Amino acid sequence: MKLTSLSSNLWSTTLISMNKNMIQRSLVLLKPDALDRGIVGEIITRFERVGASIVGLKLLVSEKDTAEKHYTEDLAQRRGEAVRNMMIEMLLSGPVVAMTVEGVEIVEVVRKMVGATEPKAAAPGTIRGDYSHVSFAHADEKGIGVFNLIHASSSPEEAEVEINVWFRPEELFNRDSSYTKFTVKK
């Protein structure tokens, strides 16, 4: 059955609209331990291989106020002020790579790629599962934040807030990637 020109255009417009609504951005932070270990390139390569578009990337040493904006009072309410302070200190312990990636439902994709927050619980094949093994108990015993290599936004809403903490709008690249296009063959 052949689509008429009108229904073909309507279908194409609908799919383009649906696809654009699925395009998301996520913040990824490669923490000081990832830089210390010299595995930044390997981690970034994983995101490129899955098809995520890098639309923002920079190496920096976090200011304390930036780290405090990243690890908000919400973390203190969920895990305690001591944990929040340790995580802030961990971010301040060395340079970080801040990256904004874009793609279809990318927040969920990135979270799956990163793995469980506690490295010892992260599945093999995930970034934390392949490159780290530290437990919460070990970090607690040492009185340090969990060095788990990487941070990834947990929701599209959180991603928007976090990206604004680490990037100014002019530091982000807008691209018309192949996954945002859809054409109907006639």
C-alpha positions in Angstrom: 0.0 0.0 0.0 1.4 3.4 -1.0 1.1 6.4 1.2 -0.4 9.5 -0.4 1.8 12.6 -0.3 -0.3 14.2 2.4 -0.3 11.2 4.7 3.4 10.6 4.0 4.2 14.2 5.0 2.1 13.9 8.1 3.8 10.7 9.1 7.2 12.1 8.5 6.4 15.3 10.5 5.0 13.1 13.4 8.1 10.9 13.5 10.5 13.9 13.4 8.5 15.5 16.2 8.6 12.3 18.3 12.3 11.8 17.6 13.2 15.3 18.6 11.3 14.9 21.9 13.5 11.8 22.6 16.7 13.7 22.1 18.2 14.5 25.5 21.4 15.8 26.9 23.2 14.4 29.9 26.1 15.6 32.1 29.1 13.2 32.5 31.9 14.1 34.9 35.1 12.1 34.8 36.3 12.5 38.3 39.8 13.0 39.6 40.4 9.3 39.9 39.6 8.7 36.2 42.3 11.3 35.3 44.8 9.9 37.9 44.4 6.4 36.3 44.8 7.7 32.7 41.6 6.2 31.4 39.8 9.3 30.2 40.2 8.4 26.6 38.9 4.9 27.1 35.8 6.2 28.8 35.1 8.9 26.3 35.6 6.3 23.5 32.7 4.2 25.0 30.3 7.1 24.6 31.5 7.8 21.1 31.1 4.1 20.2 27.5 4.0 21.3 26.7 7.0 19.1 26.4 9.7 21.8 27.3 13.1 20.4 29.7 15.1 22.5 28.3 18.7 22.6 30.5 20.0 25.4 33.9 19.0 26.8 36.4 20.7 29.1 39.1 19.9 31.6 39.0 22.0 34.8 39.7 22.2 38.4 36.4 22.6 40.2 35.8 25.6 42.4 34.2 24.8 45.8 31.0 26.7 44.9 30.7 24.7 41.7 31.2 21.4 43.6 28.6 22.5 46.1 26.1 23.3 43.4 26.7 19.9 41.9 26.4 17.9 45.1 23.3 19.8 46.5 21.5 19.7 49.8 19.4 16.9 48.3 22.4 14.6 48.7 22.8 15.7 52.3 19.1 14.9 52.9 19.4 11.5 51.3 22.8 10.4 52.5 23.8 12.8 55.2 25.9 16.0 55.3 29.1 14.1 56.0 28.7 12.1 52.7 28.0 15.3 50.8 31.1 17.0 52.2 33.2 14.0 51.3 31.9 14.0 47.8 32.6 17.7 47.5 36.2 17.1 48.7 36.6 14.3 46.3 35.6 16.6 43.4 38.0 19.2 44.6 40.9 16.7 44.9 42.1 17.1 41.3 41.0 18.0 37.8 37.8 16.7 36.3 36.6 16.4 32.7 33.1 17.8 32.3 31.2 16.5 29.3 27.8 17.0 27.9 26.6 14.2 25.6 23.5 14.2 23.4 21.4 11.4 21.9 18.2 9.5 21.8 17.0 9.0 25.5 20.7 9.4 26.3 20.2 9.9 30.1 19.1 6.3 30.5 21.7 5.0 28.0 24.5 6.8 29.9 23.3 5.5 33.3 23.3 1.9 32.0 26.8 2.4 30.6 28.2 3.9 33.8 26.8 1.1 36.1 25.9 1.1 39.8 27.1 3.9 42.0 28.9 1.5 44.2 31.7 0.2 42.1 31.8 -3.3 43.6 28.2 -3.7 42.7 28.6 -2.5 39.1 28.1 -5.2 36.5 30.9 -6.2 34.2 30.7 -4.4 30.9 29.8 -1.1 32.6 32.4 1.6 33.1 32.5 1.2 36.9 32.3 -2.6 36.6 35.3 -2.7 34.3 37.5 0.0 35.8 36.7 0.2 39.6 35.9 -2.0 42.6 35.8 0.2 45.7 32.9 -0.3 48.2 30.9 2.2 50.2 32.2 0.4 53.3 35.8 1.0 52.3 35.1 4.7 51.6 33.3 5.1 54.9 36.2 3.4 56.8 38.7 5.7 55.2 36.4 8.8 55.6 36.6 9.6 51.9 34.1 10.1 49.1 33.5 7.1 46.9 36.1 7.2 44.0 33.9 5.7 41.4 35.4 7.4 38.3 32.4 9.0 36.8 29.2 10.9 37.4 26.1 10.7 35.2 22.8 12.6 35.4 20.0 10.4 36.8 17.1 12.1 34.9 16.5 14.6 32.1 15.5 17.2 34.7 18.6 16.6 36.7 20.7 16.7 33.6 19.4 20.2 32.7 20.3 21.6 36.1 23.7 19.9 36.2 24.7 21.0 32.7 24.0 24.6 33.7 26.3 24.2 36.7 29.3 23.1 34.6 28.6 24.8 31.2 27.6 28.2 30.0 25.2 28.0 27.0 27.8 29.3 24.6 30.1 26.4 25.6 27.7 23.9 24.2 27.6 22.9 20.5 24.2 22.6 18.8 24.3 19.9 16.1 21.9 18.4 13.7 22.9 14.8 14.1 21.9 11.9 11.9 19.6 10.5 14.6 17.5 13.6 14.6 16.6 13.3 10.9 14.0 11.1 9.4 13.1 10.8 5.7 10.3 8.9 4.1 11.1 7.2 0.9 8.6 8.1 -1.8 
